[in-house]
């Protein structure tokens, strides 16, 4: 499911479900994941139960829309959202190195009845992937906030600033409390943990895992994009083949 689709897989022109007309109902569109060839169709057009969206039955297993929910920006209060505010909220939160349940964070967000807030990194990820990368959240472009498949053409050499990065485990160094991750097979990320407790927990939870998300203030030097990790909530895993392990 997605809130937007490609008109054609070649020129990647985007169409938003909310802008579709009755003429689009039986047309074939294309999944906006760059590595997915699924054809999608407009559903829930004019429904008063669900907002219009695109649905297809043959998403590839690694497609970002394979498990996608349909978080809507209008259900969120983003008036105070900024990357630095979010990093502040997360790094000041209580560290939970004993907690094994990664799902808690998003459940909490989604249980809030009135307005939802982007106060976890999963909330940011699952909201951001629903929109084209040029879309803005409270004035911040998604392409500046999230480094994932759909922004891989922008981040080819380094990552700098406060960003959420979707990456894969690479290797670790116990002596320096560091775990190395790979983004898009081109950028090596260095996550330096503030304490050996944080490092050990992460080493256990993310060893050889794919689809790890890290939200941090990145800097680049010596061929790496490096960030300090002071709170375990800066890391998580998103739905994918390896998430159930
Ligand atoms: Zn897909």
py3Dmol code that shows the C-alpha trace and the ligand (Angstrom):
import py3Dmol

protein = """\
ATOM      1  CA  UNK A   1       0.000   0.000   0.000  1.00  0.00           C
ATOM      2  CA  UNK A   2       1.209   3.482  -0.732  1.00  0.00           C
ATOM      3  CA  UNK A   3      -0.149   6.974  -0.976  1.00  0.00           C
ATOM      4  CA  UNK A   4       1.649   7.649  -4.219  1.00  0.00           C
ATOM      5  CA  UNK A   5       2.733   5.714  -7.268  1.00  0.00           C
ATOM      6  CA  UNK A   6       4.714   6.095 -10.459  1.00  0.00           C
ATOM      7  CA  UNK A   7       2.896   6.755 -13.711  1.00  0.00           C
ATOM      8  CA  UNK A   8       5.697   4.950 -15.447  1.00  0.00           C
ATOM      9  CA  UNK A   9       8.638   3.020 -14.064  1.00  0.00           C
ATOM     10  CA  UNK A  10      11.004   4.749 -16.486  1.00  0.00           C
ATOM     11  CA  UNK A  11      10.569   8.476 -15.903  1.00  0.00           C
ATOM     12  CA  UNK A  12       9.286   7.995 -12.339  1.00  0.00           C
ATOM     13  CA  UNK A  13       6.694  10.705 -12.597  1.00  0.00           C
ATOM     14  CA  UNK A  14       4.690  10.686  -9.395  1.00  0.00           C
ATOM     15  CA  UNK A  15       0.944  10.621  -8.918  1.00  0.00           C
ATOM     16  CA  UNK A  16      -0.652  11.118  -5.491  1.00  0.00           C
ATOM     17  CA  UNK A  17      -3.652   8.960  -4.646  1.00  0.00           C
ATOM     18  CA  UNK A  18      -5.495  11.975  -3.263  1.00  0.00           C
ATOM     19  CA  UNK A  19      -5.218  13.737  -6.650  1.00  0.00           C
ATOM     20  CA  UNK A  20      -6.591  10.831  -8.675  1.00  0.00           C
ATOM     21  CA  UNK A  21      -9.932  11.035 -10.420  1.00  0.00           C
ATOM     22  CA  UNK A  22     -12.545   8.427 -11.316  1.00  0.00           C
ATOM     23  CA  UNK A  23     -10.710   7.969 -14.617  1.00  0.00           C
ATOM     24  CA  UNK A  24      -7.754   6.481 -12.772  1.00  0.00           C
ATOM     25  CA  UNK A  25      -9.650   3.640 -11.126  1.00  0.00           C
ATOM     26  CA  UNK A  26      -8.699   0.823 -13.456  1.00  0.00           C
ATOM     27  CA  UNK A  27      -5.401   2.179 -14.655  1.00  0.00           C
ATOM     28  CA  UNK A  28      -2.128   0.430 -13.995  1.00  0.00           C
ATOM     29  CA  UNK A  29       0.431   2.362 -11.947  1.00  0.00           C
ATOM     30  CA  UNK A  30       3.773   1.295 -10.542  1.00  0.00           C
ATOM     31  CA  UNK A  31       5.091   0.812  -7.025  1.00  0.00           C
ATOM     32  CA  UNK A  32       7.428   3.694  -6.103  1.00  0.00           C
ATOM     33  CA  UNK A  33      10.058   1.423  -4.539  1.00  0.00           C
ATOM     34  CA  UNK A  34      13.004   1.569  -6.986  1.00  0.00           C
ATOM     35  CA  UNK A  35      13.643  -2.186  -6.745  1.00  0.00           C
ATOM     36  CA  UNK A  36      10.054  -3.360  -6.945  1.00  0.00           C
ATOM     37  CA  UNK A  37       8.259  -4.087 -10.195  1.00  0.00           C
ATOM     38  CA  UNK A  38       4.800  -4.462  -8.696  1.00  0.00           C
ATOM     39  CA  UNK A  39       1.913  -2.979 -10.611  1.00  0.00           C
ATOM     40  CA  UNK A  40      -0.529  -1.149  -8.372  1.00  0.00           C
ATOM     41  CA  UNK A  41      -4.065   0.116  -8.688  1.00  0.00           C
ATOM     42  CA  UNK A  42      -6.027   2.880  -7.062  1.00  0.00           C
ATOM     43  CA  UNK A  43      -8.322   1.645  -4.310  1.00  0.00           C
ATOM     44  CA  UNK A  44     -10.723   3.257  -1.829  1.00  0.00           C
ATOM     45  CA  UNK A  45     -11.450   6.058  -4.275  1.00  0.00           C
ATOM     46  CA  UNK A  46     -14.318   8.096  -2.837  1.00  0.00           C
ATOM     47  CA  UNK A  47     -14.507   5.830   0.190  1.00  0.00           C
ATOM     48  CA  UNK A  48     -15.630   7.447   3.404  1.00  0.00           C
ATOM     49  CA  UNK A  49     -13.898   4.745   5.414  1.00  0.00           C
ATOM     50  CA  UNK A  50     -10.375   4.850   4.039  1.00  0.00           C
ATOM     51  CA  UNK A  51      -8.391   7.389   2.117  1.00  0.00           C
ATOM     52  CA  UNK A  52      -7.589   6.574  -1.475  1.00  0.00           C
ATOM     53  CA  UNK A  53      -4.335   4.657  -1.881  1.00  0.00           C
ATOM     54  CA  UNK A  54      -2.519   2.313  -4.224  1.00  0.00           C
ATOM     55  CA  UNK A  55      -2.467  -1.416  -3.725  1.00  0.00           C
ATOM     56  CA  UNK A  56      -0.681  -4.236  -5.488  1.00  0.00           C
ATOM     57  CA  UNK A  57      -0.312  -7.930  -4.877  1.00  0.00           C
ATOM     58  CA  UNK A  58       3.186  -8.625  -6.102  1.00  0.00           C
ATOM     59  CA  UNK A  59       5.479  -6.359  -4.115  1.00  0.00           C
ATOM     60  CA  UNK A  60       8.981  -7.742  -3.832  1.00  0.00           C
ATOM     61  CA  UNK A  61       9.839  -9.052  -0.388  1.00  0.00           C
ATOM     62  CA  UNK A  62      12.207  -6.162   0.288  1.00  0.00           C
ATOM     63  CA  UNK A  63       9.864  -3.503  -1.039  1.00  0.00           C
ATOM     64  CA  UNK A  64       9.384  -0.607   1.372  1.00  0.00           C
ATOM     65  CA  UNK A  65       5.641  -0.896   0.758  1.00  0.00           C
ATOM     66  CA  UNK A  66       5.490  -4.642   1.397  1.00  0.00           C
ATOM     67  CA  UNK A  67       4.391  -4.092   4.996  1.00  0.00           C
ATOM     68  CA  UNK A  68       3.657  -0.418   4.697  1.00  0.00           C
ATOM     69  CA  UNK A  69       1.029   1.227   6.751  1.00  0.00           C
ATOM     70  CA  UNK A  70      -0.696   4.347   5.498  1.00  0.00           C
ATOM     71  CA  UNK A  71       0.281   6.938   8.058  1.00  0.00           C
ATOM     72  CA  UNK A  72      -1.230  10.242   7.119  1.00  0.00           C
ATOM     73  CA  UNK A  73       0.586  13.487   7.813  1.00  0.00           C
ATOM     74  CA  UNK A  74      -2.747  15.125   8.659  1.00  0.00           C
ATOM     75  CA  UNK A  75      -3.156  12.839  11.647  1.00  0.00           C
ATOM     76  CA  UNK A  76       0.091  14.121  13.088  1.00  0.00           C
ATOM     77  CA  UNK A  77       0.797  17.290  14.992  1.00  0.00           C
ATOM     78  CA  UNK A  78       4.085  18.338  13.389  1.00  0.00           C
ATOM     79  CA  UNK A  79       4.109  21.989  14.456  1.00  0.00           C
ATOM     80  CA  UNK A  80       7.093  21.388  16.762  1.00  0.00           C
ATOM     81  CA  UNK A  81       8.792  18.854  14.545  1.00  0.00           C
ATOM     82  CA  UNK A  82      12.399  19.396  13.598  1.00  0.00           C
ATOM     83  CA  UNK A  83      15.293  16.921  13.318  1.00  0.00           C
ATOM     84  CA  UNK A  84      17.051  18.531  16.286  1.00  0.00           C
ATOM     85  CA  UNK A  85      13.914  18.471  18.460  1.00  0.00           C
ATOM     86  CA  UNK A  86      13.398  14.805  17.686  1.00  0.00           C
ATOM     87  CA  UNK A  87      17.021  13.975  18.469  1.00  0.00           C
ATOM     88  CA  UNK A  88      16.624  15.911  21.705  1.00  0.00           C
ATOM     89  CA  UNK A  89      13.490  13.984  22.696  1.00  0.00           C
ATOM     90  CA  UNK A  90      15.125  10.654  21.915  1.00  0.00           C
ATOM     91  CA  UNK A  91      18.488  11.234  23.537  1.00  0.00           C
ATOM     92  CA  UNK A  92      16.911  12.623  26.692  1.00  0.00           C
ATOM     93  CA  UNK A  93      14.523   9.686  27.012  1.00  0.00           C
ATOM     94  CA  UNK A  94      15.239   6.961  29.515  1.00  0.00           C
ATOM     95  CA  UNK A  95      17.677   4.426  28.100  1.00  0.00           C
ATOM     96  CA  UNK A  96      16.161   0.996  27.818  1.00  0.00           C
ATOM     97  CA  UNK A  97      19.020  -1.386  27.347  1.00  0.00           C
ATOM     98  CA  UNK A  98      17.055  -4.205  28.996  1.00  0.00           C
ATOM     99  CA  UNK A  99      14.028  -3.896  26.771  1.00  0.00           C
ATOM    100  CA  UNK A 100      13.793  -6.398  23.958  1.00  0.00           C
ATOM    101  CA  UNK A 101      10.537  -5.236  22.485  1.00  0.00           C
ATOM    102  CA  UNK A 102      11.203  -2.849  19.623  1.00  0.00           C
ATOM    103  CA  UNK A 103       7.528  -2.587  18.849  1.00  0.00           C
ATOM    104  CA  UNK A 104       6.698  -0.616  21.977  1.00  0.00           C
ATOM    105  CA  UNK A 105       7.638   2.727  20.498  1.00  0.00           C
ATOM    106  CA  UNK A 106       5.319   2.774  17.516  1.00  0.00           C
ATOM    107  CA  UNK A 107       2.484   1.151  19.413  1.00  0.00           C
ATOM    108  CA  UNK A 108       2.650   3.949  21.914  1.00  0.00           C
ATOM    109  CA  UNK A 109       2.491   6.555  19.158  1.00  0.00           C
ATOM    110  CA  UNK A 110      -0.402   4.868  17.443  1.00  0.00           C
ATOM    111  CA  UNK A 111      -2.395   4.503  20.646  1.00  0.00           C
ATOM    112  CA  UNK A 112      -2.543   8.220  21.197  1.00  0.00           C
ATOM    113  CA  UNK A 113      -6.124   8.978  20.377  1.00  0.00           C
ATOM    114  CA  UNK A 114      -6.061  12.648  19.501  1.00  0.00           C
ATOM    115  CA  UNK A 115      -3.073  13.806  17.504  1.00  0.00           C
ATOM    116  CA  UNK A 116      -0.023  11.704  16.906  1.00  0.00           C
ATOM    117  CA  UNK A 117       3.468  13.039  17.277  1.00  0.00           C
ATOM    118  CA  UNK A 118       6.703  12.097  15.593  1.00  0.00           C
ATOM    119  CA  UNK A 119       8.467  11.192  18.799  1.00  0.00           C
ATOM    120  CA  UNK A 120      10.172   7.966  17.790  1.00  0.00           C
ATOM    121  CA  UNK A 121      12.403   7.089  14.874  1.00  0.00           C
ATOM    122  CA  UNK A 122       9.948   4.454  13.664  1.00  0.00           C
ATOM    123  CA  UNK A 123       7.190   7.044  13.592  1.00  0.00           C
ATOM    124  CA  UNK A 124       9.376   9.266  11.415  1.00  0.00           C
ATOM    125  CA  UNK A 125      10.307   6.407   9.083  1.00  0.00           C
ATOM    126  CA  UNK A 126       6.797   5.066   8.569  1.00  0.00           C
ATOM    127  CA  UNK A 127       5.433   8.535   7.960  1.00  0.00           C
ATOM    128  CA  UNK A 128       8.220   9.641   5.622  1.00  0.00           C
ATOM    129  CA  UNK A 129       8.122   6.614   3.301  1.00  0.00           C
ATOM    130  CA  UNK A 130       4.489   7.288   2.522  1.00  0.00           C
ATOM    131  CA  UNK A 131       5.355  10.454   0.653  1.00  0.00           C
ATOM    132  CA  UNK A 132       7.509  11.426  -2.304  1.00  0.00           C
ATOM    133  CA  UNK A 133      11.006  12.442  -1.152  1.00  0.00           C
ATOM    134  CA  UNK A 134      10.448  16.066  -2.206  1.00  0.00           C
ATOM    135  CA  UNK A 135       7.580  16.340   0.298  1.00  0.00           C
ATOM    136  CA  UNK A 136       8.169  18.379   3.463  1.00  0.00           C
ATOM    137  CA  UNK A 137       7.360  17.641   7.086  1.00  0.00           C
ATOM    138  CA  UNK A 138       6.980  21.000   8.863  1.00  0.00           C
ATOM    139  CA  UNK A 139       9.320  22.557   6.297  1.00  0.00           C
ATOM    140  CA  UNK A 140      11.917  19.750   6.374  1.00  0.00           C
ATOM    141  CA  UNK A 141      12.278  17.855   3.127  1.00  0.00           C
ATOM    142  CA  UNK A 142      12.019  14.086   3.438  1.00  0.00           C
ATOM    143  CA  UNK A 143      15.100  13.765   1.231  1.00  0.00           C
ATOM    144  CA  UNK A 144      17.032  15.735   3.889  1.00  0.00           C
ATOM    145  CA  UNK A 145      15.630  13.682   6.754  1.00  0.00           C
ATOM    146  CA  UNK A 146      15.745  10.073   5.653  1.00  0.00           C
ATOM    147  CA  UNK A 147      18.495   8.179   3.837  1.00  0.00           C
ATOM    148  CA  UNK A 148      16.874   5.100   2.338  1.00  0.00           C
ATOM    149  CA  UNK A 149      16.376   3.444  -1.050  1.00  0.00           C
ATOM    150  CA  UNK A 150      14.445   6.323  -2.551  1.00  0.00           C
ATOM    151  CA  UNK A 151      17.101   8.885  -1.592  1.00  0.00           C
ATOM    152  CA  UNK A 152      20.136   6.702  -2.392  1.00  0.00           C
ATOM    153  CA  UNK A 153      20.847   8.773  -5.524  1.00  0.00           C
ATOM    154  CA  UNK A 154      21.438  11.805  -3.271  1.00  0.00           C
ATOM    155  CA  UNK A 155      23.672  10.142  -0.668  1.00  0.00           C
ATOM    156  CA  UNK A 156      26.499   8.557  -2.603  1.00  0.00           C
ATOM    157  CA  UNK A 157      29.637   9.631  -0.735  1.00  0.00           C
ATOM    158  CA  UNK A 158      28.798  10.725   2.810  1.00  0.00           C
ATOM    159  CA  UNK A 159      26.017  11.520   5.235  1.00  0.00           C
ATOM    160  CA  UNK A 160      26.154  14.660   7.331  1.00  0.00           C
ATOM    161  CA  UNK A 161      23.742  16.270   9.757  1.00  0.00           C
ATOM    162  CA  UNK A 162      20.810  14.890  11.718  1.00  0.00           C
ATOM    163  CA  UNK A 163      19.322  12.097   9.639  1.00  0.00           C
ATOM    164  CA  UNK A 164      17.579   8.786   9.839  1.00  0.00           C
ATOM    165  CA  UNK A 165      19.569   6.181   7.926  1.00  0.00           C
ATOM    166  CA  UNK A 166      18.377   2.745   6.858  1.00  0.00           C
ATOM    167  CA  UNK A 167      21.409   0.467   6.796  1.00  0.00           C
ATOM    168  CA  UNK A 168      22.817  -3.031   7.222  1.00  0.00           C
ATOM    169  CA  UNK A 169      25.197  -4.416   9.815  1.00  0.00           C
ATOM    170  CA  UNK A 170      28.794  -4.614   8.586  1.00  0.00           C
ATOM    171  CA  UNK A 171      31.205  -5.379  11.454  1.00  0.00           C
ATOM    172  CA  UNK A 172      32.097  -4.247  14.946  1.00  0.00           C
ATOM    173  CA  UNK A 173      35.052  -3.257  17.080  1.00  0.00           C
ATOM    174  CA  UNK A 174      34.708  -4.046  20.765  1.00  0.00           C
ATOM    175  CA  UNK A 175      37.726  -1.977  21.801  1.00  0.00           C
ATOM    176  CA  UNK A 176      36.181   1.249  20.557  1.00  0.00           C
ATOM    177  CA  UNK A 177      32.493   0.398  21.285  1.00  0.00           C
ATOM    178  CA  UNK A 178      31.852   0.848  17.571  1.00  0.00           C
ATOM    179  CA  UNK A 179      29.529  -0.893  15.142  1.00  0.00           C
ATOM    180  CA  UNK A 180      30.004  -0.329  11.433  1.00  0.00           C
ATOM    181  CA  UNK A 181      26.983  -0.355   9.141  1.00  0.00           C
ATOM    182  CA  UNK A 182      26.646  -0.074   5.391  1.00  0.00           C
ATOM    183  CA  UNK A 183      24.280   2.278   3.621  1.00  0.00           C
ATOM    184  CA  UNK A 184      23.407   1.352   0.054  1.00  0.00           C
ATOM    185  CA  UNK A 185      26.695  -0.584  -0.241  1.00  0.00           C
ATOM    186  CA  UNK A 186      28.513   2.702  -0.760  1.00  0.00           C
ATOM    187  CA  UNK A 187      28.776   4.565   2.544  1.00  0.00           C
ATOM    188  CA  UNK A 188      30.319   3.039   5.664  1.00  0.00           C
ATOM    189  CA  UNK A 189      28.660   4.295   8.819  1.00  0.00           C
ATOM    190  CA  UNK A 190      30.427   4.285  12.144  1.00  0.00           C
ATOM    191  CA  UNK A 191      28.145   4.204  15.172  1.00  0.00           C
ATOM    192  CA  UNK A 192      30.206   4.962  18.255  1.00  0.00           C
ATOM    193  CA  UNK A 193      28.401   4.024  21.445  1.00  0.00           C
ATOM    194  CA  UNK A 194      28.823   6.158  24.545  1.00  0.00           C
ATOM    195  CA  UNK A 195      29.008   3.213  26.916  1.00  0.00           C
ATOM    196  CA  UNK A 196      30.002  -0.430  26.644  1.00  0.00           C
ATOM    197  CA  UNK A 197      26.504  -1.383  27.922  1.00  0.00           C
ATOM    198  CA  UNK A 198      24.884   0.327  24.931  1.00  0.00           C
ATOM    199  CA  UNK A 199      27.452  -1.204  22.595  1.00  0.00           C
ATOM    200  CA  UNK A 200      27.002  -4.750  23.911  1.00  0.00           C
ATOM    201  CA  UNK A 201      23.242  -4.564  23.673  1.00  0.00           C
ATOM    202  CA  UNK A 202      23.421  -3.231  20.104  1.00  0.00           C
ATOM    203  CA  UNK A 203      26.037  -5.779  19.097  1.00  0.00           C
ATOM    204  CA  UNK A 204      23.677  -8.526  20.239  1.00  0.00           C
ATOM    205  CA  UNK A 205      20.503  -7.075  18.704  1.00  0.00           C
ATOM    206  CA  UNK A 206      21.843  -5.869  15.356  1.00  0.00           C
ATOM    207  CA  UNK A 207      24.518  -8.464  14.564  1.00  0.00           C
ATOM    208  CA  UNK A 208      24.201  -9.322  10.851  1.00  0.00           C
ATOM    209  CA  UNK A 209      20.829  -7.594  10.662  1.00  0.00           C
ATOM    210  CA  UNK A 210      19.503  -5.739   7.647  1.00  0.00           C
ATOM    211  CA  UNK A 211      17.127  -2.782   7.672  1.00  0.00           C
ATOM    212  CA  UNK A 212      18.526  -1.215  10.801  1.00  0.00           C
ATOM    213  CA  UNK A 213      17.448   2.396  11.271  1.00  0.00           C
ATOM    214  CA  UNK A 214      19.724   4.851  13.056  1.00  0.00           C
ATOM    215  CA  UNK A 215      18.817   8.430  13.878  1.00  0.00           C
ATOM    216  CA  UNK A 216      21.833  10.534  14.789  1.00  0.00           C
ATOM    217  CA  UNK A 217      23.888  13.609  14.010  1.00  0.00           C
ATOM    218  CA  UNK A 218      26.332  12.368  11.372  1.00  0.00           C
ATOM    219  CA  UNK A 219      29.676  13.796  10.456  1.00  0.00           C
ATOM    220  CA  UNK A 220      32.091  12.545   7.845  1.00  0.00           C
ATOM    221  CA  UNK A 221      35.822  12.078   8.047  1.00  0.00           C
ATOM    222  CA  UNK A 222      38.412   9.495   7.127  1.00  0.00           C
ATOM    223  CA  UNK A 223      36.116   7.696   4.713  1.00  0.00           C
ATOM    224  CA  UNK A 224      33.369   7.134   7.283  1.00  0.00           C
ATOM    225  CA  UNK A 225      30.160   8.852   8.234  1.00  0.00           C
ATOM    226  CA  UNK A 226      30.299   8.813  12.001  1.00  0.00           C
ATOM    227  CA  UNK A 227      27.803   9.449  14.789  1.00  0.00           C
ATOM    228  CA  UNK A 228      27.707   9.128  18.530  1.00  0.00           C
ATOM    229  CA  UNK A 229      24.978   6.990  20.030  1.00  0.00           C
ATOM    230  CA  UNK A 230      23.992   7.984  23.534  1.00  0.00           C
ATOM    231  CA  UNK A 231      20.531   6.442  23.720  1.00  0.00           C
ATOM    232  CA  UNK A 232      19.316   3.055  22.565  1.00  0.00           C
ATOM    233  CA  UNK A 233      16.194   4.653  21.080  1.00  0.00           C
ATOM    234  CA  UNK A 234      18.414   6.029  18.320  1.00  0.00           C
ATOM    235  CA  UNK A 235      18.400   2.538  16.789  1.00  0.00           C
ATOM    236  CA  UNK A 236      15.699   0.161  15.697  1.00  0.00           C
ATOM    237  CA  UNK A 237      14.823  -2.361  13.015  1.00  0.00           C
ATOM    238  CA  UNK A 238      12.095  -1.908  10.439  1.00  0.00           C
ATOM    239  CA  UNK A 239       9.921  -4.600   8.927  1.00  0.00           C
ATOM    240  CA  UNK A 240      11.815  -6.754   6.544  1.00  0.00           C
ATOM    241  CA  UNK A 241      12.910 -10.294   6.112  1.00  0.00           C
ATOM    242  CA  UNK A 242      15.180 -10.263   9.131  1.00  0.00           C
ATOM    243  CA  UNK A 243      12.995  -8.418  11.593  1.00  0.00           C
ATOM    244  CA  UNK A 244      11.367 -11.507  13.051  1.00  0.00           C
ATOM    245  CA  UNK A 245      14.665 -13.157  13.998  1.00  0.00           C
TER     246      UNK A 245
END
"""
ligand_1 = """\
1
ZN
Zn 6.501 -2.545 -4.131
"""
view = py3Dmol.view(width=600, height=400)
view.addModel(protein, "pdb")
view.setStyle({"model": 0}, {"cartoon": {"style": "trace"}})
view.addModel(ligand_1, "xyz")
view.setStyle({"model": 1}, {"stick": {}})
view.zoomTo()
view.show()
